[in-house]
């Protein structure tokens, strides 16, 4: 069971959790793949990159949370 399921309280696949923002104790979180999984399944690296771009977009839109 992915850690993202525990954080979001949802019993579903990581594939379904990806691509959307979730909340954990009021903190926004984005689900993505574990680095060890990406070493074994390189075809998912692009999906992980999309997830990271979503995080960057969120930070750019959040006052005080952007990149320095």
PDB file of N, CA, C and O in Angstrom:
ATOM      1  N   UNK A   1       0.850  -1.181   0.000  1.00  0.00           N
ATOM      2  CA  UNK A   1       0.000   0.000   0.000  1.00  0.00           C
ATOM      3  C   UNK A   1       0.892   1.239   0.000  1.00  0.00           C
ATOM      4  O   UNK A   1       1.747   1.376   0.875  1.00  0.00           O
ATOM      5  N   UNK A   2       0.712   2.140  -0.960  1.00  0.00           N
ATOM      6  CA  UNK A   2       1.555   3.340  -1.026  1.00  0.00           C
ATOM      7  C   UNK A   2       1.348   4.265   0.175  1.00  0.00           C
ATOM      8  O   UNK A   2       0.251   4.349   0.728  1.00  0.00           O
ATOM      9  N   UNK A   3       2.408   4.948   0.564  1.00  0.00           N
ATOM     10  CA  UNK A   3       2.324   5.914   1.663  1.00  0.00           C
ATOM     11  C   UNK A   3       1.294   6.996   1.349  1.00  0.00           C
ATOM     12  O   UNK A   3       0.670   7.543   2.259  1.00  0.00           O
ATOM     13  N   UNK A   4       1.115   7.303   0.073  1.00  0.00           N
ATOM     14  CA  UNK A   4       0.139   8.323  -0.323  1.00  0.00           C
ATOM     15  C   UNK A   4      -1.270   7.943   0.118  1.00  0.00           C
ATOM     16  O   UNK A   4      -2.083   8.820   0.410  1.00  0.00           O
ATOM     17  N   UNK A   5      -1.565   6.664   0.169  1.00  0.00           N
ATOM     18  CA  UNK A   5      -2.887   6.222   0.638  1.00  0.00           C
ATOM     19  C   UNK A   5      -3.062   6.566   2.109  1.00  0.00           C
ATOM     20  O   UNK A   5      -4.125   7.028   2.524  1.00  0.00           O
ATOM     21  N   UNK A   6      -2.029   6.343   2.883  1.00  0.00           N
ATOM     22  CA  UNK A   6      -2.087   6.673   4.312  1.00  0.00           C
ATOM     23  C   UNK A   6      -2.234   8.187   4.500  1.00  0.00           C
ATOM     24  O   UNK A   6      -3.040   8.635   5.315  1.00  0.00           O
ATOM     25  N   UNK A   7      -1.462   8.968   3.753  1.00  0.00           N
ATOM     26  CA  UNK A   7      -1.516  10.427   3.893  1.00  0.00           C
ATOM     27  C   UNK A   7      -2.870  11.000   3.501  1.00  0.00           C
ATOM     28  O   UNK A   7      -3.370  11.921   4.148  1.00  0.00           O
ATOM     29  N   UNK A   8      -3.459  10.461   2.451  1.00  0.00           N
ATOM     30  CA  UNK A   8      -4.725  11.010   1.955  1.00  0.00           C
ATOM     31  C   UNK A   8      -5.941  10.354   2.587  1.00  0.00           C
ATOM     32  O   UNK A   8      -7.048  10.884   2.503  1.00  0.00           O
ATOM     33  N   UNK A   9      -5.742   9.203   3.221  1.00  0.00           N
ATOM     34  CA  UNK A   9      -6.868   8.477   3.798  1.00  0.00           C
ATOM     35  C   UNK A   9      -7.719   7.778   2.755  1.00  0.00           C
ATOM     36  O   UNK A   9      -8.853   7.389   3.036  1.00  0.00           O
ATOM     37  N   UNK A  10      -7.181   7.615   1.548  1.00  0.00           N
ATOM     38  CA  UNK A  10      -7.920   6.982   0.456  1.00  0.00           C
ATOM     39  C   UNK A  10      -7.333   5.612   0.149  1.00  0.00           C
ATOM     40  O   UNK A  10      -6.116   5.457   0.042  1.00  0.00           O
ATOM     41  N   UNK A  11      -8.192   4.634   0.009  1.00  0.00           N
ATOM     42  CA  UNK A  11      -7.769   3.281  -0.365  1.00  0.00           C
ATOM     43  C   UNK A  11      -7.902   3.148  -1.878  1.00  0.00           C
ATOM     44  O   UNK A  11      -8.919   2.669  -2.378  1.00  0.00           O
ATOM     45  N   UNK A  12      -6.884   3.568  -2.592  1.00  0.00           N
ATOM     46  CA  UNK A  12      -6.912   3.521  -4.047  1.00  0.00           C
ATOM     47  C   UNK A  12      -5.491   3.365  -4.561  1.00  0.00           C
ATOM     48  O   UNK A  12      -4.545   3.311  -3.775  1.00  0.00           O
ATOM     49  N   UNK A  13      -5.342   3.294  -5.849  1.00  0.00           N
ATOM     50  CA  UNK A  13      -4.014   3.127  -6.434  1.00  0.00           C
ATOM     51  C   UNK A  13      -3.297   4.472  -6.507  1.00  0.00           C
ATOM     52  O   UNK A  13      -3.926   5.530  -6.526  1.00  0.00           O
ATOM     53  N   UNK A  14      -1.986   4.407  -6.547  1.00  0.00           N
ATOM     54  CA  UNK A  14      -1.193   5.621  -6.698  1.00  0.00           C
ATOM     55  C   UNK A  14      -1.509   6.290  -8.033  1.00  0.00           C
ATOM     56  O   UNK A  14      -1.496   7.517  -8.141  1.00  0.00           O
ATOM     57  N   UNK A  15      -1.790   5.485  -9.035  1.00  0.00           N
ATOM     58  CA  UNK A  15      -2.153   6.020 -10.349  1.00  0.00           C
ATOM     59  C   UNK A  15      -3.356   6.962 -10.243  1.00  0.00           C
ATOM     60  O   UNK A  15      -3.402   7.989 -10.920  1.00  0.00           O
ATOM     61  N   UNK A  16      -4.318   6.618  -9.402  1.00  0.00           N
ATOM     62  CA  UNK A  16      -5.511   7.469  -9.232  1.00  0.00           C
ATOM     63  C   UNK A  16      -5.237   8.692  -8.362  1.00  0.00           C
ATOM     64  O   UNK A  16      -5.915   9.712  -8.493  1.00  0.00           O
ATOM     65  N   UNK A  17      -4.254   8.596  -7.481  1.00  0.00           N
ATOM     66  CA  UNK A  17      -3.934   9.723  -6.600  1.00  0.00           C
ATOM     67  C   UNK A  17      -3.091  10.780  -7.302  1.00  0.00           C
ATOM     68  O   UNK A  17      -3.127  11.954  -6.934  1.00  0.00           O
ATOM     69  N   UNK A  18      -2.341  10.366  -8.301  1.00  0.00           N
ATOM     70  CA  UNK A  18      -1.477  11.288  -9.031  1.00  0.00           C
ATOM     71  C   UNK A  18      -2.304  12.339  -9.779  1.00  0.00           C
ATOM     72  O   UNK A  18      -3.475  12.125 -10.093  1.00  0.00           O
ATOM     73  N   UNK A  19      -1.665  13.474 -10.055  1.00  0.00           N
ATOM     74  CA  UNK A  19      -2.281  14.484 -10.899  1.00  0.00           C
ATOM     75  C   UNK A  19      -3.240  15.419 -10.197  1.00  0.00           C
ATOM     76  O   UNK A  19      -3.855  16.271 -10.838  1.00  0.00           O
ATOM     77  N   UNK A  20      -3.375  15.275  -8.905  1.00  0.00           N
ATOM     78  CA  UNK A  20      -4.255  16.175  -8.159  1.00  0.00           C
ATOM     79  C   UNK A  20      -3.642  16.476  -6.798  1.00  0.00           C
ATOM     80  O   UNK A  20      -2.849  15.703  -6.261  1.00  0.00           O
ATOM     81  N   UNK A  21      -4.029  17.601  -6.272  1.00  0.00           N
ATOM     82  CA  UNK A  21      -3.540  17.999  -4.959  1.00  0.00           C
ATOM     83  C   UNK A  21      -4.430  17.399  -3.875  1.00  0.00           C
ATOM     84  O   UNK A  21      -5.654  17.363  -4.004  1.00  0.00           O
ATOM     85  N   UNK A  22      -3.795  16.932  -2.813  1.00  0.00           N
ATOM     86  CA  UNK A  22      -4.494  16.368  -1.667  1.00  0.00           C
ATOM     87  C   UNK A  22      -4.099  17.163  -0.428  1.00  0.00           C
ATOM     88  O   UNK A  22      -3.199  18.001  -0.482  1.00  0.00           O
ATOM     89  N   UNK A  23      -4.763  16.904   0.667  1.00  0.00           N
ATOM     90  CA  UNK A  23      -4.446  17.574   1.930  1.00  0.00           C
ATOM     91  C   UNK A  23      -4.056  16.543   2.977  1.00  0.00           C
ATOM     92  O   UNK A  23      -4.673  15.482   3.077  1.00  0.00           O
ATOM     93  N   UNK A  24      -3.035  16.857   3.751  1.00  0.00           N
ATOM     94  CA  UNK A  24      -2.649  16.060   4.904  1.00  0.00           C
ATOM     95  C   UNK A  24      -2.474  17.026   6.061  1.00  0.00           C
ATOM     96  O   UNK A  24      -1.530  17.815   6.079  1.00  0.00           O
ATOM     97  N   UNK A  25      -3.376  16.966   7.020  1.00  0.00           N
ATOM     98  CA  UNK A  25      -3.376  17.855   8.183  1.00  0.00           C
ATOM     99  C   UNK A  25      -3.263  19.323   7.751  1.00  0.00           C
ATOM    100  O   UNK A  25      -2.532  20.106   8.356  1.00  0.00           O
ATOM    101  N   UNK A  26      -4.001  19.676   6.693  1.00  0.00           N
ATOM    102  CA  UNK A  26      -4.021  21.047   6.200  1.00  0.00           C
ATOM    103  C   UNK A  26      -2.853  21.417   5.309  1.00  0.00           C
ATOM    104  O   UNK A  26      -2.753  22.562   4.868  1.00  0.00           O
ATOM    105  N   UNK A  27      -1.973  20.476   5.035  1.00  0.00           N
ATOM    106  CA  UNK A  27      -0.800  20.729   4.192  1.00  0.00           C
ATOM    107  C   UNK A  27      -1.061  20.127   2.814  1.00  0.00           C
ATOM    108  O   UNK A  27      -1.430  18.957   2.711  1.00  0.00           O
ATOM    109  N   UNK A  28      -0.872  20.919   1.751  1.00  0.00           N
ATOM    110  CA  UNK A  28      -1.086  20.368   0.416  1.00  0.00           C
ATOM    111  C   UNK A  28       0.007  19.357   0.065  1.00  0.00           C
ATOM    112  O   UNK A  28       1.189  19.600   0.309  1.00  0.00           O
ATOM    113  N   UNK A  29      -0.395  18.231  -0.506  1.00  0.00           N
ATOM    114  CA  UNK A  29       0.553  17.197  -0.927  1.00  0.00           C
ATOM    115  C   UNK A  29       0.219  16.724  -2.340  1.00  0.00           C
ATOM    116  O   UNK A  29      -0.936  16.742  -2.766  1.00  0.00           O
ATOM    117  N   UNK A  30       1.250  16.305  -3.045  1.00  0.00           N
ATOM    118  CA  UNK A  30       1.118  15.742  -4.383  1.00  0.00           C
ATOM    119  C   UNK A  30       1.700  14.333  -4.336  1.00  0.00           C
ATOM    120  O   UNK A  30       2.839  14.150  -3.908  1.00  0.00           O
ATOM    121  N   UNK A  31       0.946  13.355  -4.763  1.00  0.00           N
ATOM    122  CA  UNK A  31       1.416  11.966  -4.769  1.00  0.00           C
ATOM    123  C   UNK A  31       2.259  11.709  -6.012  1.00  0.00           C
ATOM    124  O   UNK A  31       1.917  12.148  -7.110  1.00  0.00           O
ATOM    125  N   UNK A  32       3.366  10.992  -5.827  1.00  0.00           N
ATOM    126  CA  UNK A  32       4.206  10.593  -6.955  1.00  0.00           C
ATOM    127  C   UNK A  32       4.901   9.281  -6.617  1.00  0.00           C
ATOM    128  O   UNK A  32       4.698   8.715  -5.542  1.00  0.00           O
ATOM    129  N   UNK A  33       5.707   8.812  -7.532  1.00  0.00           N
ATOM    130  CA  UNK A  33       6.356   7.521  -7.379  1.00  0.00           C
ATOM    131  C   UNK A  33       7.615   7.601  -6.519  1.00  0.00           C
ATOM    132  O   UNK A  33       8.287   8.632  -6.481  1.00  0.00           O
ATOM    133  N   UNK A  34       7.925   6.512  -5.835  1.00  0.00           N
ATOM    134  CA  UNK A  34       9.133   6.397  -5.024  1.00  0.00           C
ATOM    135  C   UNK A  34      10.347   6.318  -5.964  1.00  0.00           C
ATOM    136  O   UNK A  34      10.274   5.662  -7.003  1.00  0.00           O
ATOM    137  N   UNK A  35      11.458   6.976  -5.613  1.00  0.00           N
ATOM    138  CA  UNK A  35      12.651   6.932  -6.476  1.00  0.00           C
ATOM    139  C   UNK A  35      13.131   5.505  -6.791  1.00  0.00           C
ATOM    140  O   UNK A  35      13.581   5.249  -7.908  1.00  0.00           O
ATOM    141  N   UNK A  36      13.046   4.587  -5.841  1.00  0.00           N
ATOM    142  CA  UNK A  36      13.475   3.208  -6.102  1.00  0.00           C
ATOM    143  C   UNK A  36      12.602   2.557  -7.178  1.00  0.00           C
ATOM    144  O   UNK A  36      13.096   1.772  -7.987  1.00  0.00           O
ATOM    145  N   UNK A  37      11.313   2.880  -7.186  1.00  0.00           N
ATOM    146  CA  UNK A  37      10.417   2.372  -8.224  1.00  0.00           C
ATOM    147  C   UNK A  37      10.842   2.911  -9.584  1.00  0.00           C
ATOM    148  O   UNK A  37      10.829   2.182 -10.576  1.00  0.00           O
ATOM    149  N   UNK A  38      11.218   4.186  -9.631  1.00  0.00           N
ATOM    150  CA  UNK A  38      11.617   4.798 -10.899  1.00  0.00           C
ATOM    151  C   UNK A  38      12.904   4.193 -11.442  1.00  0.00           C
ATOM    152  O   UNK A  38      13.104   4.153 -12.656  1.00  0.00           O
ATOM    153  N   UNK A  39      13.780   3.723 -10.559  1.00  0.00           N
ATOM    154  CA  UNK A  39      14.999   3.056 -11.020  1.00  0.00           C
ATOM    155  C   UNK A  39      14.676   1.733 -11.714  1.00  0.00           C
ATOM    156  O   UNK A  39      15.385   1.324 -12.634  1.00  0.00           O
ATOM    157  N   UNK A  40      13.629   1.077 -11.284  1.00  0.00           N
ATOM    158  CA  UNK A  40      13.231  -0.207 -11.874  1.00  0.00           C
ATOM    159  C   UNK A  40      12.279  -0.040 -13.057  1.00  0.00           C
ATOM    160  O   UNK A  40      12.262  -0.866 -13.970  1.00  0.00           O
ATOM    161  N   UNK A  41      11.493   1.027 -13.036  1.00  0.00           N
ATOM    162  CA  UNK A  41      10.458   1.252 -14.054  1.00  0.00           C
ATOM    163  C   UNK A  41      10.656   2.636 -14.677  1.00  0.00           C
ATOM    164  O   UNK A  41       9.898   3.565 -14.402  1.00  0.00           O
ATOM    165  N   UNK A  42      11.670   2.757 -15.507  1.00  0.00           N
ATOM    166  CA  UNK A  42      12.047   4.066 -16.044  1.00  0.00           C
ATOM    167  C   UNK A  42      10.951   4.727 -16.872  1.00  0.00           C
ATOM    168  O   UNK A  42      10.962   5.946 -17.041  1.00  0.00           O
ATOM    169  N   UNK A  43      10.017   3.956 -17.383  1.00  0.00           N
ATOM    170  CA  UNK A  43       8.961   4.544 -18.215  1.00  0.00           C
ATOM    171  C   UNK A  43       8.054   5.484 -17.417  1.00  0.00           C
ATOM    172  O   UNK A  43       7.281   6.238 -18.008  1.00  0.00           O
ATOM    173  N   UNK A  44       8.138   5.450 -16.082  1.00  0.00           N
ATOM    174  CA  UNK A  44       7.307   6.316 -15.249  1.00  0.00           C
ATOM    175  C   UNK A  44       8.008   7.620 -14.848  1.00  0.00           C
ATOM    176  O   UNK A  44       7.426   8.445 -14.144  1.00  0.00           O
ATOM    177  N   UNK A  45       9.238   7.801 -15.290  1.00  0.00           N
ATOM    178  CA  UNK A  45       9.971   9.023 -14.930  1.00  0.00           C
ATOM    179  C   UNK A  45       9.266  10.275 -15.451  1.00  0.00           C
ATOM    180  O   UNK A  45       9.258  11.307 -14.780  1.00  0.00           O
ATOM    181  N   UNK A  46       8.682  10.189 -16.627  1.00  0.00           N
ATOM    182  CA  UNK A  46       7.953  11.331 -17.178  1.00  0.00           C
ATOM    183  C   UNK A  46       6.758  11.704 -16.320  1.00  0.00           C
ATOM    184  O   UNK A  46       6.442  12.883 -16.166  1.00  0.00           O
ATOM    185  N   UNK A  47       6.093  10.703 -15.761  1.00  0.00           N
ATOM    186  CA  UNK A  47       4.954  10.958 -14.872  1.00  0.00           C
ATOM    187  C   UNK A  47       5.429  11.683 -13.618  1.00  0.00           C
ATOM    188  O   UNK A  47       4.783  12.618 -13.146  1.00  0.00           O
ATOM    189  N   UNK A  48       6.559  11.241 -13.089  1.00  0.00           N
ATOM    190  CA  UNK A  48       7.110  11.878 -11.894  1.00  0.00           C
ATOM    191  C   UNK A  48       7.484  13.332 -12.201  1.00  0.00           C
ATOM    192  O   UNK A  48       7.258  14.224 -11.383  1.00  0.00           O
ATOM    193  N   UNK A  49       8.052  13.559 -13.379  1.00  0.00           N
ATOM    194  CA  UNK A  49       8.410  14.919 -13.772  1.00  0.00           C
ATOM    195  C   UNK A  49       7.156  15.797 -13.850  1.00  0.00           C
ATOM    196  O   UNK A  49       7.197  16.958 -13.444  1.00  0.00           O
ATOM    197  N   UNK A  50       6.067  15.273 -14.354  1.00  0.00           N
ATOM    198  CA  UNK A  50       4.809  16.020 -14.394  1.00  0.00           C
ATOM    199  C   UNK A  50       4.350  16.374 -12.980  1.00  0.00           C
ATOM    200  O   UNK A  50       3.866  17.480 -12.740  1.00  0.00           O
ATOM    201  N   UNK A  51       4.502  15.442 -12.055  1.00  0.00           N
ATOM    202  CA  UNK A  51       4.124  15.694 -10.662  1.00  0.00           C
ATOM    203  C   UNK A  51       4.969  16.818 -10.072  1.00  0.00           C
ATOM    204  O   UNK A  51       4.445  17.700  -9.392  1.00  0.00           O
ATOM    205  N   UNK A  52       6.275  16.786 -10.331  1.00  0.00           N
ATOM    206  CA  UNK A  52       7.167  17.827  -9.808  1.00  0.00           C
ATOM    207  C   UNK A  52       6.852  19.187 -10.430  1.00  0.00           C
ATOM    208  O   UNK A  52       6.935  20.209  -9.749  1.00  0.00           O
ATOM    209  N   UNK A  53       6.498  19.210 -11.698  1.00  0.00           N
ATOM    210  CA  UNK A  53       6.101  20.466 -12.338  1.00  0.00           C
ATOM    211  C   UNK A  53       4.834  21.024 -11.692  1.00  0.00           C
ATOM    212  O   UNK A  53       4.683  22.240 -11.568  1.00  0.00           O
ATOM    213  N   UNK A  54       3.939  20.153 -11.288  1.00  0.00           N
ATOM    214  CA  UNK A  54       2.719  20.585 -10.600  1.00  0.00           C
ATOM    215  C   UNK A  54       3.070  21.227  -9.257  1.00  0.00           C
ATOM    216  O   UNK A  54       2.464  22.227  -8.871  1.00  0.00           O
ATOM    217  N   UNK A  55       4.035  20.665  -8.553  1.00  0.00           N
ATOM    218  CA  UNK A  55       4.491  21.248  -7.287  1.00  0.00           C
ATOM    219  C   UNK A  55       5.089  22.630  -7.533  1.00  0.00           C
ATOM    220  O   UNK A  55       4.790  23.573  -6.801  1.00  0.00           O
ATOM    221  N   UNK A  56       5.925  22.756  -8.551  1.00  0.00           N
ATOM    222  CA  UNK A  56       6.544  24.043  -8.875  1.00  0.00           C
ATOM    223  C   UNK A  56       5.477  25.074  -9.217  1.00  0.00           C
ATOM    224  O   UNK A  56       5.555  26.218  -8.768  1.00  0.00           O
ATOM    225  N   UNK A  57       4.486  24.682 -10.004  1.00  0.00           N
ATOM    226  CA  UNK A  57       3.391  25.591 -10.365  1.00  0.00           C
ATOM    227  C   UNK A  57       2.647  26.062  -9.116  1.00  0.00           C
ATOM    228  O   UNK A  57       2.323  27.243  -8.989  1.00  0.00           O
ATOM    229  N   UNK A  58       2.379  25.140  -8.200  1.00  0.00           N
ATOM    230  CA  UNK A  58       1.692  25.499  -6.957  1.00  0.00           C
ATOM    231  C   UNK A  58       2.529  26.492  -6.147  1.00  0.00           C
ATOM    232  O   UNK A  58       2.004  27.485  -5.643  1.00  0.00           O
ATOM    233  N   UNK A  59       3.820  26.223  -6.026  1.00  0.00           N
ATOM    234  CA  UNK A  59       4.690  27.115  -5.255  1.00  0.00           C
ATOM    235  C   UNK A  59       4.774  28.498  -5.886  1.00  0.00           C
ATOM    236  O   UNK A  59       4.814  29.505  -5.178  1.00  0.00           O
ATOM    237  N   UNK A  60       4.801  28.551  -7.208  1.00  0.00           N
ATOM    238  CA  UNK A  60       4.851  29.843  -7.896  1.00  0.00           C
ATOM    239  C   UNK A  60       3.582  30.663  -7.674  1.00  0.00           C
ATOM    240  O   UNK A  60       3.624  31.891  -7.741  1.00  0.00           O
ATOM    241  N   UNK A  61       2.450  29.999  -7.408  1.00  0.00           N
ATOM    242  CA  UNK A  61       1.175  30.687  -7.215  1.00  0.00           C
ATOM    243  C   UNK A  61       0.874  30.989  -5.752  1.00  0.00           C
ATOM    244  O   UNK A  61      -0.106  31.671  -5.452  1.00  0.00           O
ATOM    245  N   UNK A  62       1.702  30.489  -4.839  1.00  0.00           N
ATOM    246  CA  UNK A  62       1.455  30.639  -3.412  1.00  0.00           C
ATOM    247  C   UNK A  62       2.367  31.707  -2.834  1.00  0.00           C
ATOM    248  O   UNK A  62       3.584  31.522  -2.808  1.00  0.00           O
ATOM    249  N   UNK A  63       1.804  32.835  -2.364  1.00  0.00           N
ATOM    250  CA  UNK A  63       2.637  33.890  -1.775  1.00  0.00           C
ATOM    251  C   UNK A  63       3.449  33.357  -0.600  1.00  0.00           C
ATOM    252  O   UNK A  63       2.918  32.678   0.279  1.00  0.00           O
ATOM    253  N   UNK A  64       4.728  33.671  -0.595  1.00  0.00           N
ATOM    254  CA  UNK A  64       5.593  33.261   0.503  1.00  0.00           C
ATOM    255  C   UNK A  64       6.091  31.838   0.411  1.00  0.00           C
ATOM    256  O   UNK A  64       6.877  31.412   1.257  1.00  0.00           O
ATOM    257  N   UNK A  65       5.653  31.080  -0.599  1.00  0.00           N
ATOM    258  CA  UNK A  65       6.082  29.689  -0.716  1.00  0.00           C
ATOM    259  C   UNK A  65       6.910  29.454  -1.972  1.00  0.00           C
ATOM    260  O   UNK A  65       7.313  28.324  -2.244  1.00  0.00           O
ATOM    261  N   UNK A  66       7.165  30.502  -2.735  1.00  0.00           N
ATOM    262  CA  UNK A  66       7.882  30.354  -3.996  1.00  0.00           C
ATOM    263  C   UNK A  66       9.353  30.070  -3.816  1.00  0.00           C
ATOM    264  O   UNK A  66       9.878  30.036  -2.703  1.00  0.00           O
ATOM    265  N   UNK A  67       9.994  29.870  -4.934  1.00  0.00           N
ATOM    266  CA  UNK A  67      11.433  29.596  -4.920  1.00  0.00           C
ATOM    267  C   UNK A  67      12.194  30.876  -4.626  1.00  0.00           C
ATOM    268  O   UNK A  67      11.793  31.956  -5.060  1.00  0.00           O
ATOM    269  N   UNK A  68      13.278  30.760  -3.901  1.00  0.00           N
ATOM    270  CA  UNK A  68      14.107  31.931  -3.554  1.00  0.00           C
ATOM    271  C   UNK A  68      15.224  32.102  -4.537  1.00  0.00           C
ATOM    272  O   UNK A  68      16.022  33.030  -4.409  1.00  0.00           O
TER     273      UNK A  68
END
